[in-house]
Amino acid sequence: MKKKTKNKYGHYPEDFRREAVRRSDDPNTSAAEVARELGIHPGQIYNWRRQYKRLSEKQFNSLNGVDYSMEEREEVRKLRREISDLKEENEFLKMATAYFSKEKW
C-alpha cells in the first residue's frame, strides 16, 4: 500500500483508511510502523479504528422510518424473500387447483 494524498476536502479515501486499519491490526506490525510507512500520524489510525468499531457495533439503517440494526435488517431481508417465495408457491397452487377442478373425474 502506497502513501496516498488527501482529497480536495482534506479526507483520505475510504479504502485507504480501511487498509491502514487492517494492516495495523496485524500482530506483526504496529500502528506506528504502518503510519510511518504511509506518512500519517499514528493517532489517525487509532481514530479510524475507533470509528470503524463504533460503526460496526451500532450500524443502523432506516427502513420505512424505523432504524434497524444490521442483524435486524438481515432478518427483514430473509423474511421478505420468504414471503416472495410463498406468494409464488401460492399462485402456482391456485393455478393447479383451477386446472384440476376443470378436469372431470
Contacts in CASP RR format, 6 or more apart in sequence:
PFRMAT RR
TARGET T0000
AUTHOR 0000-0000-0000
METHOD contacts of the structure
MODEL  1
MKKKTKNKYGHYPEDFRREAVRRSDDPNTSAAEVARELGIHPGQIYNWRR
QYKRLSEKQFNSLNGVDYSMEEREEVRKLRREISDLKEENEFLKMATAYF
SKEKW
1 16 0 8 1.000
1 19 0 8 1.000
1 20 0 8 1.000
1 23 0 8 1.000
1 37 0 8 1.000
1 38 0 8 1.000
3 37 0 8 1.000
3 38 0 8 1.000
3 39 0 8 1.000
4 12 0 8 1.000
4 13 0 8 1.000
4 16 0 8 1.000
4 38 0 8 1.000
6 12 0 8 1.000
7 13 0 8 1.000
12 40 0 8 1.000
17 48 0 8 1.000
18 48 0 8 1.000
18 52 0 8 1.000
20 34 0 8 1.000
20 35 0 8 1.000
20 38 0 8 1.000
20 40 0 8 1.000
20 44 0 8 1.000
20 45 0 8 1.000
20 48 0 8 1.000
21 45 0 8 1.000
21 48 0 8 1.000
21 49 0 8 1.000
21 52 0 8 1.000
23 29 0 8 1.000
23 34 0 8 1.000
24 30 0 8 1.000
24 31 0 8 1.000
24 34 0 8 1.000
24 35 0 8 1.000
24 45 0 8 1.000
24 49 0 8 1.000
25 49 0 8 1.000
31 42 0 8 1.000
31 43 0 8 1.000
31 45 0 8 1.000
31 46 0 8 1.000
31 49 0 8 1.000
32 42 0 8 1.000
34 45 0 8 1.000
35 41 0 8 1.000
35 42 0 8 1.000
35 43 0 8 1.000
35 44 0 8 1.000
35 45 0 8 1.000
36 42 0 8 1.000
58 69 0 8 1.000
59 69 0 8 1.000
59 70 0 8 1.000
60 67 0 8 1.000
60 68 0 8 1.000
60 69 0 8 1.000
60 70 0 8 1.000
61 67 0 8 1.000
61 68 0 8 1.000
61 70 0 8 1.000
61 73 0 8 1.000
62 68 0 8 1.000
63 73 0 8 1.000
63 76 0 8 1.000
68 76 0 8 1.000
END
